[in-house]
Amino acid sequence: MIKLKLNDCFLFLNFMNDNHEDIVLRKIIHIDMDAFYASIEQKDNPLLRGKPIAVGGGQARGVVAAASYEARKFGVRSAMSGALAKKMCPDLIFISPRFERYREISMKIRSIFYKYTELVEPVSLDEAYLDVTKKSKKGSATQIASAIRREIKKITGLNASAGISSNKFLAKIASDWNKPNGQKTISINETEEFLNKLDIKKFHGIGKKTSSKMYNMGIFLGSDLKKKNLDFLTNNFGKAGKYFFNVVRGIHNSPVKPYHTPKSLGAERTFSKNLTSEIYLEEKLKLIALKLENRLKKYNCGGRTITIKLKFSDFSTHTRSKTLLNYISDKETIIKYSKELLYKDILIDSVRLIGISLSNLNLKQKKETFNAQLKLEF
């Protein structure tokens, strides 16, 4: 933890207002790979370089997992339907995802992180937080971020962007500021002015619906948000109100967590054509159960609460759950209880997606074990 100097304390006095939460200052780096999946495909296949490509989304109901920057110029984004993406960019090239290849590159990137700190928190295959608060012979946090990006480029041939600041919230915003292939540092001295001028839609944690609601309330910038007291924000945004109240004042004390204990594990599948019969769905459950079994083996665990998820043709989602006396992890048992839940109620519509998940997991490993697992999995 960094101790505040007297001048720094005065800088943050107006952040505190009537909030009694202490400010914890760290040196946090957020590394975010640029168009990770798409960039790997373009690197491995020179014929794709400079062309608009989308990873995933090529099937009838496919969804884009990642888009190259050439495709993003046309408005193509991840989580967009392939049909809409093709409409926006007629020359779009769809590529089937190769997740094993992406994990292979991720492991190389992770090994670079650990040269600089043991405090590494993966967010996904292509981004992570690093805590470099402790003094390092490798330089300042900004210098370390630059060195990491150079090494990633040298070893993988890929570009990474970085954000550096006193907490994870600010580092996340900063890493997106000079994308692609850039970085930004938000120092303590400039935090207040930076947040005051920031459009609230750029605040991490404020999505389209929330930003639209805030705009209607006359909240456009951080300075507008900071004028609202805690009661107003909690009354209008629930529990998230306190989060908004804090982050606009530069307060975000969540530490970098070098391990992660999953609360549930699951698998699902979207169909190219809607299924209207439980019998057809049974066959799909077997494939999904096998995939879930493999994930449970990876974590060496089982679960007591089994849930199936059904997404219908009107995009409504229904779940059915059952908590068991014993932990289960093998596909046969998973199939048995999944079928039981499937036939619990009559289908109200045709089904476009079905999933199975297990929660109440019996994860008993020590923190060090999870840390070691993550090093291998990333």
N, C-alpha and C positions, 0 to 999 in steps of 0.2 A: 504494500500500500504506500502511496506517496503522501508525505506530510505537506500540508498547505503552508506556504509562506504567508506573512501578514497581508501583503498586497493581494495575494490570490484570494484570501478570505474575504476581503472587502469586495472583490470582484463578484463573489458568489452570494453576498448577503441578500441582494435583491432577487436571487433565484429562490431563496428559502421561503420568503413571505410567511404565511401561516402554516406552512408545511413543516413538520417536525422530523422528517426523515433526513438522516445525515447523508452528506455527499461522500461517496467513496471514489477516489481518483486512482486510476490505473493507467498503464500504457498498453492499449489494445490495438492489435492489427487485425483487420478483416481482409482476407484474401478471397477474391472471387474470380474464377476463371472466365474468360471471355468466350461466349457461345461454345461452351465446352464440347458437347457431343458433336455439334456441327463442325467445329474446328478440327476435331480428331478425324472426322470423315474426310475433310478437305486435305488434311496433312497426309493421310494414308493413300488418298487417291488424287493425284495431281490434276486429273481431268475435271474435278469438281471445284477446283480453286477459282475464286472470282465469280462463281455462279450462285444463284439463289437456291439453297437447299433447305429441306426440312427433314429432321430425323423423326420418324414415325409419321402417322397421319395418312399413310398411303392406302389403307383399307377403306372400305365403304363407310365405316363409322370411326375411322382412326382419328386420333388426336395428336397434334404436333407436340413432340417432347422438347424439341429445340429447333431454333432457326438460325441460319447464318446471317451475318450482318447485311449481306446482299439481299436476303429475303426480308429482313426487318425494314428495309427502306420502303417496301410495299405495304407495310403494316402487319406482316406475318409475325405471330408471337406464339410462345409456348402455351399449351392448354387450349389452343384454337382448333376447331374442327378442320380436318384436312380439306373438306369440301369448300369451306369458306376461305382457307388459305390459298387454294388453287384459284379461286375466283378473284382474289386480290392480286395474285401473282401468277398469271397463266403459264409462265415459263418455269414455275417452281419444280424442282426435282426432289422426289420423296426417296428417302433412304431408310432401310430397315435398321432399327437400333441394334447395336452390338455391345450389350452391357458388360460382358466380360472384358472386352477391350477397354471400355471406359474405366472399369475398376482397376485394370492393370496400370493405366496411366495415373489414376488416383493414388495408388500405392507409392508410385515414384514421387509424386508431389508431396505426399504425407511424410516420406522419409526426409525430404528437404526441410519441412517445418521443424522436425525434431532435432535438427542440427542447431536450432536457435533457442528452443524452449520445450519443456515437457508439458507445458500447459497449452494443449491444443484441443479445441472443441470442434469436431466436424459438424457441419450443418447439413451437408449433402455431399455427393461425390465431387462437386466442383467448388465448394466454398468451406471456409473454416475460420474460426476466431483463434488468435494467438495472444497470450498474455506475456508481455516482455517487460513487466514492471521492474523486475530485478535488474540491477546494473549489469551490463554485458560488455565484454571486451570487443564485441562485434559492432558496437556503435549505438547510436540512438535508435528509437523505434522507427523513425523515418528511414534511417540508413539501413536498418534490418529489413524493412519492407522492400526497399529497392534491391537489396542483395538477393532476397528470396525470389523476386520477380525475374531477376537476371538469371538465376540458377534454374528456375522452372523453364525459361526460354531455352537455355543451353541444353538441358537434359531432355525435354519433351518437344521442343520446337513450338510450344504454344504460348500465347500471351495471357497474362494475368493482370488484374487491376487490384489496387489495394487502398484501404482507408485506414487512417491512423488517428486515434483520439484517446480521450480519457475514459471512455466506456464503450460497451458493445453497440449501443444505440447509435452513437455518433460515428463510430468506425464503420458501421453498416451503411449509413448515409454517404459517408465520405468515399467509400469504395466504388460507389455508383456515379460519383461526380464527374470523373474524367475518363469514363469508359469510352472506347476500349483501350487497353494497354496504357493505363495511366494510374496515377495515385494522387491522393490528397490528404493533407494533415490538417485537422481542426484542433488548434492549440487551445489551451485553457483561456488565454486572453481574448480569443476571438469567438468563443463559444456563444456568448450571449447575443452578439450582433448577428452571427450566422443564423442562429435559430429564429431571431426576430424577423429576419428577412425571408425565411424559408417558407415556400408555399406548403400548406398543410398536407397536400396530396403527396408530398415527398417525404413526409414523416413515416418511418417504418412502423407499421401497425395500423395505419389509417388507409383503408381501402377505398374503392370507388363509392360504395354506399355511404360510408361514414363521411368522406370528404364532401359528397353532395349534400348531406345533411348539414354539415358545418357551413358550407357555402350559403345555404338558405338561412342560416343564423347570422350571417355576416362575418363568419370566421374564415378568412382567406389566408392569412399569414400567421407565423408563429407569434408575432406581437399581438394579433387579435385573440389568439388562443390563450395567451398568458393573462389577458385581462379578465378571463372568466375564472371565478373562484371554484373551489373544490366541490361545493354543494351543487352549483350549477352543472358542472361536468358529470358528476355521479348521477344526478337526477335525469340527465338527458342521455347519458351513455353507459350507465350502469357501472360495473366494476372497472371497465376500461377507462372511465373518467379519471380515476386516480393516476393511472398510467399516463394519460395525456397531460394531466396537471404536472406530473414530475418531469417527463422527458422534455417538455417545452422549456423547463428551467435547467436542463442539462443533467438531471438526476436519473440515473439508471444503474442500479447497484448489482445487477445480475453478474456473477463471476463467470469466468471461462471455466467450463466443466470438462475436464480431460477424460471423462467416461460418460456413458449413457446407459441407463437401465430402461429398456423398453417396457411400456405398460401393457402393450398387446402386440401380437404378431398376426398377420393375416395375408390373404391372397384373394384376388378377384379376377373376373374376366368379363369383357364386353363382347357381345355377339354381333356378327355382321348382319344377322337377321333376328328379329324378335322371336323369342320362343314362347309358345302358348301352352305347353304341356309340362307337368311335373316330371313325366317320364324322360323327356328330353333334357330337362334340367338336371336330373339325376346323373346322367352321363358326364355333364360338365362338372358336377360336384366332385366326381372322382379325380379329375385332372387337377382341380383346384386344391383338393385335399392332399394330393401328392406334393404339390408345390409348397403348401403350408408345412407339411411334415419335414421337408428339407430345411425350411427356415428354422423350425424348432430344433432340429439337430444341430444347426449352426450355433445356436445359443445354449444347447444342451439343457433344454427345459420343456415343461409342459404347462398346460393351463386348465383351469377349472370352469371358466365361463366360456361357452361357445356361442357365437353369434353368426347368423347368416344375414346378408344384406341383399335386398332385391330392389333393383331400379327398374321401374316400369316405363312403358312407351311414352307416358306423359311426363317423364323425368322425375316423378315423385319417388322417394326412397322409403322403404319400409325395412325394419329390422326385427328379428325374432331371436331371443336369447334363452339360454338355460344354464344354470349353475349346477355343477356336478359335485359329488362328494370327493371324488378322486381326480388327480391330474391326468390329463390325456395328452398324447403326442403322436401316436401312430395313425396312419391314414385310414386304417379300417375303422377304428373307433371314431375318428373325426367324421367319416362318411356316415356311420350309423346315426350319430346324433344330428348331423346336418340334414339327413333325410327326414328324421323325426320332426325337425323344425320346419322343413320345407312343406310337409303335409299337415302342419298344425292348422293352417288356414287355407281356404280355397283361393286360388289366384284370382285377383280382381282385374287383371289386365295382362297383356303380353309383356315379357321380361326382356330387357336389353342388357342387363348386367346382373351378375350374381357374385357374391363374395362370402368367404368364411374367415372368421378371426377368432383367436383365443386370447382371453385376458385372465386376470388373477393368476399370473405366471409364477412359477416357483423358482425364481432367480435368486440363488443364494450365494453366488460368487462374490469374492471380495472386489473392491474397487480396482485393485491392481490387475485383476484378471480381465475386467472389462477394458481397461486401458490397453492391455496387450492385445485383446481381440480387435479393438478398433484400429490399432496400428496395422493389423493384417488385412482388415476388411476394407479400409478406405480406398 
